[in-house]
Amino acid sequence: MNYTRAVKPLKRTNGKKYVIFDMLDSWAILPDSFKIKLVMTRYSFNHIATFSYLLIIICGRPNTSFAQSYSLFNGKDLKGWHIDIPAMDTSTTAKNPFIIRNGLLVSMGKPNGHLISDSVYQNYRLNVEYRFANKPGNCGVLVHASTPRALYKMFPKSLEVQMMHQNAGDFWCIVEDITVPDMEKRRGLQNEWGITEGKLRRILNLTDSSEKPLGEWNSMTVECIGNEVKVWVNGDLVNHGFNCTASKGQIALQAEGAEVEFRKVELTPIKELTK
């Protein structure tokens, strides 16, 4: 006779996930980006009780049937990311503006460029907590990023969700496009819209009063499902676009003049937008 038995929930210790097996004094250490299925049979009786081994099936990255949030940076280095800093192509003195400091991911702002995820993502919620460390300035998170240096030989093809002080939540179209309600009111004259140099690429957010005072931590949530992108800043809905010309891509953070600290860059696979 065989019995199946559930295991206890996942625990997190020192940044790693462990599975505690209900019947065996054993631990399995799994990467943050994996999901697992566990099957364990308990007893086989023939006068003597016998314990069978457990079967661990590792099934790859999380999907929407096993929606685990996971951090996109490890607090120690830039593993999982790569930089694209045009000034470093020709200058021997230009330094990487993206560093890890006291467990925080920091964009020093200069020289300008991007920190780009190695992986491509779609159908997710991105939670970012950030603050301007010294003085207000400009920064942004790019979703659906693809071709590097597609605009002004600097910006990757993408949709930017603006973090610029007092403008958080604006959309900037970077060789990708998106539609929002009240387009002419929020983007300007239709005959001047565009996605390349010299065109009206900015789409204003719904409120400029959602950011916290300078030096305090802001929370930005970006949800991407299919061709829709929805953005909240500190819990306020600040933008919602549809008919985006991209539905998947890399994620990028900007160095654009101001020092910005990030204490969270966390991704969760989702099936639908938050209502």
C-alpha positions, 0 to 999 in steps of 0.5 A: 500500500502506498500513500502520497503526502504533501510537503511543507511550504517553501522556506527562505534562508539567506536568500535561498529557497529550501524545501523541507520534506515532511518525512525525511530530514533532508534539504533541497537547495534550488535556484530562486528562478526554479519551480518544483514538483514533489512526489513522495510515497510513504509506506510499503508494508510487508511486515517491515515498513519501508520508506521510498525515495522521493522524486524531485522534478525541476521544471524550469523558470516560474510560470503563471501556474506557480507564480513566485516573485523573485528578485532580479538582482542579488544584492552582491553583483550585476549577475543576470544583467549587462551594461550598454554605455556608449561612452565606454566604447571610446573613452578609457576613463569612462566607468560603469555607472551601475554599482552595488553599494550596501546591498543596493543597486545604484545608478550613478547617473553618468556616463549615460547608458543602460543596465539591461537584463540578460533575459527576456520577459513577458506577462509579469508584474515588476515592482521597483523601489527607488529614491533619488539619493542626493538631488532630483533628476532623471531615470527610468525603467524600460520594458519590452527592450530589444534592439540596442541604441535604436534611438539617438544611438543611446536608447534601446528599442523599448517603452520607457516608464519614466521615473524623472522627479515629478514625472514618474509614470509618464510613457516615452515611446522609444521606437515602440508605440502605445495608445492611451485614452485622451491621446491628443490631450496627453501626447499633443497634436496627432500629426506630430506623434512618432517613435523616433527622433524629433517626434512627440514620444512622451505620453503624460501620466494621470497624476504628478502628485504621487511621488514621495518627498525627495530622499524617501523611497518610492514604489513603482509597479509595472504590469505587462500583459499582452499588449497592455502596460499598467503603472502605479506609483506609491499605490496610485494608478498613473498610466494604462496603455494598450495596443503596445507594439511589443509584448515581450523583451528585456528590462532595463534601468537607466543612467541618465544624469542623477544618482538613483538607488534601487532597493527592490527590482522584483518580478512576478509572473502574472496571467492578468492585469490588476483591476 
